[in-house]
Amino acid sequence: MDSSDHNQLQQALQRSVQESAQAEERMRSIVDHVIDGIITINERGEVGSYNPAAERIFGYPALEVIGKNVRMLMPDPFHSEHDSYLANYLRTGVGKVIGIGREVVGRRKDGSTFPMDLAVSEFRLGEHRYFTGIVRDISERKRAESELRLLSDVVEQSTQPFAITDLEGRILRANGAFERLTGYSEQELQHSTYQQLTPESWREMEGNYVAHALATGEAARFEKEYRNKSGCLIPIEVVMDVRQSASGEPGFFCKFVTDISERKRAESELQRTAQDLARSNLDLEQFAYVASHDLQEPLRAVAGCVQILKRRYQGQLDARADELIMHTVDGVSRMQRLIEDLLSYSRVGTQGKAFEPRDCNAILNQALANLEIAVKEANAVVTHAPLPVVKADGAQLTQVFQNLIGNAIKFRGQQPPRIHVAVGHRENEWVFSVEDNGIGMESEFFERIFVIFQRLHTRAEYVGTGIGLAICKKIVERHGGRIFVESEPGRGSTFFFTVPDKDANQ
């Protein structure tokens, strides 16, 4: 062989060695960077190689594992099983698991155990046999599978009907509650579509919700009806949520269904009751108005005759006759006031004006102007804080202030009346208060005083028909508020009433 051939051979050998080293380096890089642990052992079970992924999985660095028996990576109960398996395989060749994965249990350096997938393959170097194990920690997968089984059991055992459908409405899964609701078995449901359960009159509406959910990804809540297996219509509420597939596109619908038959029956009964009550209230208001109005004319005639008797014959008859004339005049006068108050009460709901922005300072001033004589006669002092503008019937709100301040003057104690009107704001409503230093009352009468014709005192003690606070209550309730009182005997009273803050609600 001449020198040129020898040089070429040397170069070829160098290239071969370099390529082999490069290939080995590439293989080592691949092994070092895979996510699975790769471990090789000899026939005695001693670890020959152990990649970085195995270090992460088991917690042992390579130096602590290489040369040691692979049993250190297994819990104690599996040592004898491993030894028997390996010995039997080396002796008989039975039990070969090349390329086949199976679930086993591994042990970390800290002593904790975990489930893993293990795939084993065999290779030979000369007369010796070696085994490569590829290990993957499946703790998260097992945890997810356990949670999925738990969720599946919860859904199946839930009393909430639940179904999963594809985008075309075919039922993929339904729980027992859904079966009981519809009357169909799971097998029957899986051969039907969601739309087949829905009467035709509801399909377009539901289709619009489906289209909106697909376009926006938003969940939808709506009411519709099902037709069950026996043909009966069942009112239901559906909460429909679109879920994405692995590709990120809409993949299926989760539908939670609630039977609202009882609610619908209750709503229908409540509506009928409300209508009956409205008709009854209207009839009562009309009766009160007509009766009061029709009583006015004969009462005026009686009053006129009694006044003539009083002018012409008072003092000309005996004392008993004069007493009867006075009782008659007083009775007619009280009857007139009672009829006027009854008319006012009946007109609260029927002749009230529209709610408009009203300055409560002006309303209070009008009420005080109407009470001017009573305020002067009682030497009353009425003060007030700045009051807001509210949406209300101005005339009726004037009547509320007038009745409450008038009562504070009427039911005064030994001292001249001191009355203060204030207002606060709480939870989208105005809370007005009228505080006095009058005679007060016991807490047992707090509700009774707002009932029509209820009085805590005789007419000889305090004049009036006992209807004023009932009118206030009806006016306040017409405005969407409430009225109540706080009081102690001898320490005065504070009446509160609320008016919704319409601007805040908007």
C-alpha distance (Angstrom), angle and dihedral (degrees) to the residues before:
residue distance angle dihedral
M1 . . .
D2 3.77 . .
S3 3.81 123.5 .
S4 3.81 95.3 -98.8
D5 3.83 92.4 55.6
H6 3.76 89.8 46.8
N7 3.82 91.5 52.7
Q8 3.79 92.3 49.6
L9 3.78 90.7 50.2
Q10 3.81 90.7 49.9
Q11 3.80 91.1 50.2
A12 3.80 92.1 48.4
L13 3.79 90.6 50.5
Q14 3.82 91.2 49.5
R15 3.81 91.3 49.9
S16 3.80 90.6 49.0
V17 3.81 91.4 50.5
Q18 3.80 91.8 47.0
E19 3.81 92.7 48.3
S20 3.80 90.4 47.7
A21 3.81 90.7 50.0
Q22 3.80 90.9 47.7
A23 3.80 91.6 49.0
E24 3.80 90.1 48.7
E25 3.80 90.5 48.9
R26 3.81 91.4 49.9
M27 3.79 90.9 49.0
R28 3.81 90.9 48.1
S29 3.80 90.2 49.7
I30 3.79 91.2 50.4
V31 3.81 92.1 48.8
D32 3.80 91.3 47.1
H33 3.80 94.2 51.5
V34 3.80 103.9 41.7
I35 3.82 116.5 108.6
D36 3.81 92.4 -130.1
G37 3.76 124.0 80.2
I38 3.82 114.0 -113.5
I39 3.79 118.0 -160.5
T40 3.82 128.8 173.3
I41 3.81 123.8 -160.8
N42 3.79 134.8 -178.4
E43 3.78 128.6 -130.6
R44 3.80 91.0 -79.7
G45 3.81 91.8 54.6
E46 3.82 94.0 -108.2
V47 3.79 116.6 148.6
G48 3.79 113.9 -115.5
S49 3.81 101.2 173.1
Y50 3.79 133.7 15.0
N51 3.81 121.4 -179.4
P52 3.87 128.5 -145.2
A53 3.82 91.8 -101.5
A54 3.82 88.7 59.0
E55 3.80 88.6 50.7
R56 3.82 89.6 55.2
I57 3.80 93.2 45.5
F58 3.83 98.9 47.0
G59 3.80 100.1 26.8
Y60 3.82 93.2 -129.9
P61 3.80 119.2 119.7
A62 3.80 114.1 -128.5
L63 3.80 93.8 -108.5
E64 3.82 90.5 61.8
V65 3.81 93.6 51.2
I66 3.82 109.2 35.2
G67 3.81 110.0 96.5
K68 3.82 91.9 17.4
N69 3.80 125.6 105.7
V70 3.76 113.2 -91.0
R71 3.81 89.2 -127.4
M72 3.80 88.0 85.9
L73 3.80 86.9 74.7
M74 3.83 91.6 56.9
P75 3.83 132.0 72.1
D76 3.84 113.3 -102.6
P77 3.83 96.2 -105.6
F78 3.82 89.7 62.1
H79 3.84 97.6 51.7
S80 3.80 97.3 86.7
E81 3.79 91.8 42.2
H82 3.81 90.2 54.1
D83 3.80 93.7 47.5
S84 3.80 92.4 48.7
Y85 3.77 92.4 47.1
L86 3.82 93.8 50.0
A87 3.81 94.1 44.5
N88 3.80 92.4 48.0
Y89 3.78 91.6 48.7
L90 3.81 94.0 49.4
R91 3.80 90.3 48.9
T92 3.80 101.4 42.4
G93 3.82 107.9 10.2
V94 3.82 87.8 -128.1
G95 3.78 116.5 137.2
K96 3.76 97.4 39.4
V97 3.82 109.6 174.5
I98 3.78 101.1 177.0
G99 3.84 109.9 159.4
I100 3.79 93.5 -4.2
G101 3.81 118.9 117.2
R102 3.76 123.7 -146.5
E103 3.79 135.4 175.6
V104 3.79 116.3 -105.6
V105 3.81 136.6 158.6
G106 3.81 123.3 -103.2
R107 3.79 131.6 -164.7
R108 3.80 125.0 -138.8
K109 3.79 126.0 -146.5
D110 3.83 90.1 -101.5
G111 3.80 89.8 58.5
S112 3.79 96.9 -107.4
T113 3.79 118.7 132.6
F114 3.80 129.3 -139.9
P115 3.81 138.7 179.5
M116 3.80 117.6 -104.6
D117 3.77 141.6 176.0
L118 3.82 113.4 -121.0
A119 3.79 126.1 -166.1
V120 3.85 116.8 -178.1
S121 3.80 129.2 -163.8
E122 3.82 130.9 179.7
F123 3.80 129.2 -135.2
R124 3.83 134.2 172.7
L125 3.79 133.6 -138.5
G126 3.77 107.2 -170.2
E127 3.77 109.6 -53.3
H128 3.79 94.1 -16.5
R129 3.77 128.0 91.1
Y130 3.80 124.6 -146.3
F131 3.78 133.8 -175.3
T132 3.79 130.0 -144.1
G133 3.79 118.5 -155.3
I134 3.80 121.8 -163.5
V135 3.81 110.5 -157.7
R136 3.81 129.8 -166.9
D137 3.83 124.6 -176.1
I138 3.83 105.8 -129.9
S139 3.82 97.7 179.6
E140 3.81 93.0 117.8
R141 3.79 92.2 46.4
K142 3.80 91.1 50.1
R143 3.78 90.7 47.8
A144 3.80 90.9 49.7
E145 3.81 90.9 47.7
S146 3.80 90.3 50.2
E147 3.80 92.0 49.0
L148 3.80 90.1 46.9
R149 3.81 91.2 51.7
L150 3.79 90.0 47.9
L151 3.79 91.4 48.7
S152 3.78 90.6 47.2
D153 3.82 90.5 51.2
V154 3.83 91.1 48.1
V155 3.80 91.9 49.7
E156 3.79 92.2 45.8
Q157 3.79 94.0 48.7
S158 3.80 94.9 40.8
T159 3.78 119.9 111.2
Q160 3.84 87.0 -140.8
P161 3.82 109.3 97.8
F162 3.80 108.9 -124.4
A163 3.80 134.4 -180.0
I164 3.79 137.8 175.8
T165 3.80 117.8 -147.6
D166 3.77 134.4 178.7
L167 3.79 120.6 -119.1
E168 3.82 91.0 -87.9
G169 3.79 91.9 55.4
R170 3.81 98.8 -104.5
I171 3.80 110.5 148.7
L172 3.81 110.7 -119.1
R173 3.79 99.1 172.6
A174 3.80 136.4 3.6
N175 3.78 130.1 178.4
G176 3.79 128.0 -131.4
A177 3.79 93.9 -95.9
F178 3.81 89.8 56.2
E179 3.80 89.8 50.5
R180 3.80 91.3 51.1
L181 3.80 91.7 47.9
T182 3.80 94.7 51.8
G183 3.80 98.8 31.9
Y184 3.82 91.5 -129.0
S185 3.81 126.0 119.7
E186 3.80 121.3 -122.2
Q187 3.81 90.3 -105.0
E188 3.81 91.5 52.3
L189 3.80 92.0 47.2
Q190 3.80 92.6 51.2
H191 3.81 89.2 59.1
S192 3.82 93.4 50.8
T193 3.77 138.7 65.9
Y194 3.76 129.9 -121.4
Q195 3.80 89.1 -117.0
Q196 3.83 92.3 58.6
L197 3.79 88.8 65.2
T198 3.80 90.7 51.5
P199 3.82 121.9 82.4
E200 3.79 112.2 -120.9
S201 3.80 92.4 -112.4
W202 3.83 90.2 66.3
R203 3.81 100.3 42.3
E204 3.80 98.8 85.7
M205 3.80 92.0 50.2
E206 3.80 92.1 48.6
G207 3.80 90.5 46.4
N208 3.80 89.4 57.0
Y209 3.81 90.7 53.6
V210 3.82 90.5 48.0
A211 3.81 91.5 50.9
H212 3.80 91.6 48.5
A213 3.82 92.4 49.0
L214 3.81 91.5 50.1
A215 3.81 91.9 47.7
T216 3.82 97.2 46.5
G217 3.81 106.1 20.5
E218 3.81 88.6 -129.3
A219 3.79 122.6 139.7
A220 3.80 116.7 -113.6
R221 3.80 131.4 -146.0
F222 3.79 120.2 -165.3
E223 3.78 143.6 145.5
K224 3.80 125.4 -119.1
E225 3.79 140.4 137.0
Y226 3.80 135.6 -95.2
R227 3.76 125.8 -151.9
N228 3.80 106.4 -141.0
K229 3.79 126.2 -149.9
S230 3.81 92.5 -87.3
G231 3.82 90.9 53.1
C232 3.81 98.1 -107.5
L233 3.80 120.1 138.1
I234 3.81 115.5 -122.3
P235 3.81 120.3 -165.6
I236 3.80 109.5 -135.8
E237 3.80 141.9 173.4
V238 3.80 116.3 -135.1
V239 3.80 127.5 -157.8
M240 3.81 105.9 -166.5
D241 3.79 122.3 -169.5
V242 3.81 123.5 -176.9
R243 3.81 114.5 -140.3
Q244 3.78 126.8 -159.5
S245 3.78 127.4 -121.2
A246 3.80 123.6 -130.1
S247 3.81 89.1 -87.3
G248 3.80 91.4 58.8
E249 3.79 94.0 -109.6
P250 3.84 124.2 119.4
G251 3.78 105.1 -79.8
F252 3.81 111.2 169.2
F253 3.81 145.1 -16.1
C254 3.80 127.6 -110.7
K255 3.79 109.2 -154.0
F256 3.78 124.3 -168.3
V257 3.80 112.7 -165.9
T258 3.80 129.2 -162.4
D259 3.78 124.0 -167.2
I260 3.81 103.9 -131.6
S261 3.81 97.4 178.8
E262 3.81 92.9 117.8
R263 3.79 92.1 46.1
K264 3.78 91.6 49.8
R265 3.80 91.2 49.3
A266 3.80 90.1 49.1
E267 3.81 91.6 48.0
S268 3.79 91.0 49.4
E269 3.80 91.5 48.6
L270 3.79 90.9 46.6
Q271 3.79 91.1 50.0
R272 3.80 91.2 50.6
T273 3.80 90.2 47.9
A274 3.80 91.4 49.0
Q275 3.79 91.2 49.4
D276 3.80 91.3 48.4
L277 3.80 90.3 47.8
A278 3.79 92.0 48.2
R279 3.80 90.7 50.9
S280 3.80 90.5 46.6
N281 3.82 92.2 49.3
L282 3.79 90.9 47.6
D283 3.80 90.7 49.4
L284 3.80 90.7 49.3
E285 3.79 92.6 47.8
Q286 3.78 91.6 48.3
F287 3.80 91.1 46.3
A288 3.81 91.9 49.0
Y289 3.79 91.6 48.2
V290 3.80 95.3 45.7
A291 3.80 93.6 42.9
S292 3.78 92.4 48.1
H293 3.77 93.6 44.3
D294 3.79 93.7 47.2
L295 3.80 91.4 47.8
Q296 3.78 91.7 56.3
E297 3.81 96.8 73.1
P298 3.84 99.7 50.0
L299 3.80 89.5 40.6
R300 3.79 91.0 54.6
A301 3.80 88.5 51.1
V302 3.80 91.1 51.0
A303 3.81 90.9 46.0
G304 3.79 90.9 51.2
C305 3.79 92.7 51.0
V306 3.79 92.0 47.3
Q307 3.79 91.9 49.5
I308 3.83 90.0 52.2
L309 3.83 90.0 50.0
K310 3.78 89.8 49.8
R311 3.81 94.4 50.0
R312 3.82 96.8 43.2
Y313 3.77 104.9 35.5
Q314 3.80 108.9 23.3
G315 3.81 106.3 119.3
Q316 3.82 93.4 13.1
L317 3.79 95.3 82.0
D318 3.77 129.4 52.0
A319 3.81 123.8 -72.9
R320 3.79 92.5 -98.3
A321 3.81 91.1 57.2
D322 3.81 91.1 49.5
E323 3.83 89.7 50.6
L324 3.82 92.1 51.1
I325 3.81 90.9 49.0
M326 3.83 90.7 51.9
H327 3.83 91.9 47.9
T328 3.80 89.9 49.9
V329 3.81 92.9 49.5
D330 3.82 91.1 47.7
G331 3.83 92.5 46.6
V332 3.81 92.7 50.0
S333 3.79 90.5 47.9
R334 3.81 92.1 50.7
M335 3.81 90.5 46.2
Q336 3.80 90.0 54.1
R337 3.80 92.2 50.7
L338 3.80 90.8 46.6
I339 3.80 92.2 51.6
E340 3.80 91.4 47.6
D341 3.82 91.2 50.9
L342 3.80 91.1 46.1
L343 3.80 89.2 51.7
S344 3.81 89.8 50.6
Y345 3.81 91.3 50.1
S346 3.82 93.3 49.0
R347 3.79 92.3 48.5
V348 3.82 96.4 54.2
G349 3.79 93.1 88.3
T350 3.80 100.4 27.5
Q351 3.78 104.4 42.8
G352 3.80 102.0 29.8
K353 3.79 118.1 130.3
A354 3.80 127.7 -122.4
F355 3.79 117.8 -82.0
E356 3.79 112.1 -102.4
P357 3.82 134.1 164.2
R358 3.79 105.9 -75.6
D359 3.80 130.0 -177.0
C360 3.80 105.6 -127.6
N361 3.82 90.8 -156.9
A362 3.82 89.1 63.3
I363 3.80 91.2 43.4
L364 3.81 91.5 53.0
N365 3.81 91.6 47.4
Q366 3.81 89.8 53.6
A367 3.82 90.9 50.5
L368 3.83 90.2 50.5
A369 3.80 90.7 48.6
N370 3.80 89.0 54.8
L371 3.83 89.3 50.5
E372 3.81 95.5 43.7
I373 3.82 96.1 117.6
A374 3.81 94.3 45.3
V375 3.84 91.0 48.2
K376 3.82 92.0 51.6
E377 3.80 95.3 44.9
A378 3.82 91.9 51.8
N379 3.82 94.6 40.9
A380 3.80 86.1 -127.1
V381 3.81 122.5 176.3
V382 3.80 114.1 -148.0
T383 3.81 119.1 -172.0
H384 3.76 131.4 171.8
A385 3.79 142.9 -172.6
P386 3.82 120.9 -125.2
L387 3.79 107.2 -70.2
P388 3.83 128.0 -147.9
V389 3.78 134.3 -121.5
V390 3.81 110.5 -103.3
K391 3.77 136.0 177.5
A392 3.77 104.4 -107.4
D393 3.78 148.7 122.1
G394 3.80 98.4 -84.5
A395 3.82 96.5 -154.9
Q396 3.81 92.8 50.4
L397 3.80 93.6 46.0
T398 3.82 88.1 51.2
Q399 3.79 87.7 54.2
V400 3.84 91.1 53.0
F401 3.81 93.0 52.5
Q402 3.79 91.1 43.4
N403 3.82 93.9 51.7
L404 3.82 94.6 45.3
I405 3.82 94.7 46.8
G406 3.81 90.6 41.7
N407 3.80 90.0 53.9
A408 3.81 90.7 48.5
I409 3.83 88.5 55.1
K410 3.79 93.6 43.8
F411 3.81 97.5 48.1
R412 3.80 95.5 46.3
G413 3.76 127.3 144.4
Q414 3.80 131.0 -138.5
Q415 3.80 93.7 -62.9
P416 3.82 123.5 70.7
P417 3.82 110.2 -90.0
R418 3.80 116.8 -90.5
I419 3.80 111.6 -167.4
H420 3.80 127.6 -179.3
V421 3.80 126.2 -170.9
A422 3.82 116.8 -158.9
V423 3.80 139.3 161.2
G424 3.80 137.9 -151.4
H425 3.80 134.9 -175.8
R426 3.79 123.4 -125.7
E427 3.81 133.7 160.6
N428 3.81 98.1 -17.3
E429 3.78 95.8 -44.2
W430 3.80 139.7 93.0
V431 3.80 115.1 -123.0
F432 3.83 111.9 -155.4
S433 3.80 121.6 -166.4
V434 3.82 132.7 -165.3
E435 3.81 110.0 -164.7
D436 3.83 124.7 -171.1
N437 3.80 140.3 174.0
G438 3.79 94.9 -131.5
I439 3.79 134.6 127.7
G440 3.83 95.4 -68.8
M441 3.80 125.1 -158.2
E442 3.79 144.2 -120.5
S443 3.84 118.6 -87.2
E444 3.82 91.1 -118.2
F445 3.82 88.5 72.1
F446 3.84 96.9 50.8
E447 3.82 93.8 101.2
R448 3.79 98.9 31.8
I449 3.81 95.9 61.0
F450 3.83 91.4 65.8
V451 3.82 93.0 56.9
I452 3.80 116.1 100.2
F453 3.83 115.2 -96.8
Q454 3.83 92.6 3.9
R455 3.82 113.4 139.2
L456 3.80 132.0 -177.7
H457 3.83 93.8 -163.4
T458 3.79 137.0 41.9
R459 3.81 121.8 -101.9
A460 3.79 87.7 -113.3
E461 3.82 89.4 62.2
Y462 3.80 99.3 40.2
V463 3.79 127.8 7.2
G464 3.81 122.1 -131.7
T465 3.79 142.4 89.4
G466 3.81 99.2 -103.1
I467 3.78 93.5 -118.3
G468 3.82 102.8 101.5
L469 3.82 98.2 89.5
A470 3.80 90.7 42.9
I471 3.82 87.7 57.0
C472 3.82 90.0 48.8
K473 3.81 90.4 51.4
K474 3.80 92.4 49.7
I475 3.82 92.2 48.4
V476 3.81 93.5 47.8
E477 3.81 91.9 48.0
R478 3.81 90.2 49.3
H479 3.81 86.6 57.8
G480 3.83 90.8 51.3
G481 3.80 95.8 -105.3
R482 3.77 139.2 107.1
I483 3.82 136.0 -126.1
F484 3.81 129.5 -146.0
V485 3.79 141.4 154.7
E486 3.79 140.5 -133.9
S487 3.81 117.4 -160.5
E488 3.79 148.3 147.4
P489 3.82 126.1 -158.9
G490 3.80 110.2 -94.9
R491 3.83 93.3 5.6
G492 3.76 102.0 80.1
S493 3.80 133.6 -113.4
T494 3.78 137.6 -94.7
F495 3.78 117.6 -153.1
F496 3.80 117.1 -159.6
F497 3.78 128.7 -165.3
T498 3.81 130.3 173.0
V499 3.78 133.2 -143.0
P500 3.84 119.4 -169.2
D501 3.80 115.4 -112.8
K502 3.80 98.1 -125.8
D503 3.80 94.0 -171.3
A504 3.81 91.5 53.5
N505 3.81 90.9 49.5
Q506 3.78 91.1 51.6
